[in-house]
Structure formats: C-alpha cells, structure tokens
C-alpha cells in the first residue's frame, strides 16, 4: 500500500505564521494611510471644504411664483396674473406727518 504523505508540520506552521504577519503588516499600512488622510482632511483642508460646503448649501434662486390663468369652459380668461400695489395712509398718521412738515419748514425758511 501507498503510504500517505504527511506534510512537515513545522514548515506548514512557519508558512502560515509568515502569511499572517505579512497580511497584518499590509492591513496596518492601509489603516495608517486612512488615518493619515483623515487627519489631513480634518486639520489642513478644513477651511477649503467648509467654504465649498457653504457654497453648496446656500444658493439664491429668484423664482417667481407659478400662478396660472383661470379660464372658463369656453376658454375665456377669468383671472389673470397682474401685480397689484396698494398704498394706505391713515388720517391720524397723515396729521402727524403734516404737522412735522410744517414745523420743519418754519426752521428752514
């Protein structure tokens, strides 16, 4: 009968240990790179990214309100969009203003 080949356990353990050490070093180098980049972004590039975030967050848009026309069933416009300005002056307020104007005119002449 053929004898089964048994691997050298010392050599297998040594190879396994070497692989674990190599992968551990690779992981530590990767984590070190990530931590270094994180520190750079937080400390040195903070002002640049804060300004970009503010410019991205604050955007002024001048958009008129979208109001439509109101039509009847025959297609005739019932209501249109036209700005209306109203000015009101209270009688009591106008007396105070006219008294101030008269008072200031006396001193100007």
Backbone torsions as a table, in degrees:
resi	resn	phi	psi	omega
1	UNK	NA	153.0	177.7
2	UNK	-81.1	136.6	178.6
3	UNK	-83.2	132.8	178.0
4	UNK	-68.6	142.2	-179.0
5	UNK	-82.6	122.4	177.5
6	UNK	-101.6	128.7	-179.4
7	UNK	-72.8	157.2	177.3
8	UNK	-73.0	112.3	-174.5
9	UNK	-67.3	-31.1	178.1
10	UNK	-66.4	-41.1	180.0
11	UNK	-68.6	-40.2	179.1
12	UNK	-64.6	-44.8	178.9
13	UNK	-62.9	-40.5	179.4
14	UNK	-64.7	-42.9	178.7
15	UNK	-64.2	-44.2	-180.0
16	UNK	-63.0	-42.6	179.5
17	UNK	-64.2	-42.7	178.2
18	UNK	-61.8	-41.6	178.8
19	UNK	-64.3	-42.3	178.8
20	UNK	-61.7	-43.3	179.9
21	UNK	-64.4	-44.2	-179.8
22	UNK	-62.8	-46.9	179.6
23	UNK	-66.4	-35.2	176.0
24	UNK	-63.0	-42.6	178.3
25	UNK	-64.7	-41.6	178.5
26	UNK	-62.1	-42.6	179.0
27	UNK	-65.2	-42.1	178.9
28	UNK	-65.1	-38.6	176.9
29	UNK	-64.8	-41.8	178.1
30	UNK	-63.3	-45.4	178.0
31	UNK	-64.9	-37.7	176.8
32	UNK	-62.6	-41.1	176.6
33	UNK	-63.4	-42.1	178.7
34	UNK	-65.5	-42.3	179.6
35	UNK	-66.2	-39.1	177.8
36	UNK	-63.8	-44.6	179.4
37	UNK	-64.5	-41.7	177.8
38	UNK	-60.3	-44.4	178.1
39	UNK	-63.5	-40.7	177.9
40	UNK	-61.4	-46.1	-179.1
41	UNK	-66.3	-36.0	-177.7
42	UNK	-77.2	-36.1	-173.0
43	UNK	-97.3	-54.7	-170.9
44	UNK	-86.6	-38.2	-175.4
45	UNK	-98.5	14.4	-176.5
46	UNK	-60.1	-48.3	-176.5
47	UNK	-63.0	-41.7	-179.0
48	UNK	-62.4	-46.6	-176.6
49	UNK	-75.9	-27.1	174.7
50	UNK	-66.2	-43.5	178.3
51	UNK	-63.6	-43.7	178.5
52	UNK	-63.1	-38.7	179.7
53	UNK	-67.3	-40.3	178.0
54	UNK	-65.3	-41.6	178.2
55	UNK	-66.1	-30.8	178.9
56	UNK	-77.4	-32.7	-176.1
57	UNK	-80.6	-38.2	-175.5
58	UNK	-101.0	113.3	179.2
59	UNK	-138.0	119.1	179.8
60	UNK	-87.3	124.6	179.6
61	UNK	-125.9	121.7	176.5
62	UNK	-96.4	101.2	-178.2
63	UNK	-124.7	118.6	177.7
64	UNK	-67.4	150.5	180.0
65	UNK	-65.1	141.8	-178.3
66	UNK	-92.9	98.4	176.3
67	UNK	-116.0	140.3	-177.7
68	UNK	-104.3	171.6	175.7
69	UNK	-79.9	154.1	176.0
70	UNK	-111.1	120.5	-178.7
71	UNK	-109.0	153.7	170.6
72	UNK	-88.6	-176.0	-174.9
73	UNK	-69.5	-16.9	178.6
74	UNK	-94.0	-0.2	178.2
75	UNK	90.4	11.1	178.4
76	UNK	-86.6	135.2	-178.8
77	UNK	-71.5	124.6	176.2
78	UNK	-95.0	-37.9	-179.2
79	UNK	-135.8	137.0	-175.9
80	UNK	-120.7	164.2	175.8
81	UNK	-96.5	102.8	175.3
82	UNK	-137.9	130.3	179.3
83	UNK	-67.1	139.1	179.7
84	UNK	-123.7	128.8	179.4
85	UNK	-113.7	131.7	-179.1
86	UNK	-123.7	131.8	177.0
87	UNK	-119.8	133.9	179.9
88	UNK	-126.7	141.3	177.3
89	UNK	-132.8	123.3	-180.0
90	UNK	-75.9	143.8	-179.6
91	UNK	-63.3	-42.1	179.6
92	UNK	-63.4	-42.5	-179.7
93	UNK	-65.9	-38.4	-178.6
94	UNK	-67.6	-33.7	177.3
95	UNK	-65.2	-39.6	179.0
96	UNK	-65.7	-43.8	-179.8
97	UNK	-65.3	-41.9	-179.6
98	UNK	-67.5	-35.3	177.7
99	UNK	-65.6	-39.4	178.2
100	UNK	-65.4	-40.3	-179.9
101	UNK	-64.4	-42.8	179.3
102	UNK	-64.3	-42.7	-179.3
103	UNK	-61.9	-45.0	-178.2
104	UNK	-71.8	-29.0	177.8
105	UNK	-67.3	-33.8	-180.0
106	UNK	-62.6	-37.3	-178.4
107	UNK	-81.9	-22.0	179.9
108	UNK	-79.0	-28.5	-176.9
109	UNK	-81.6	NA	NA
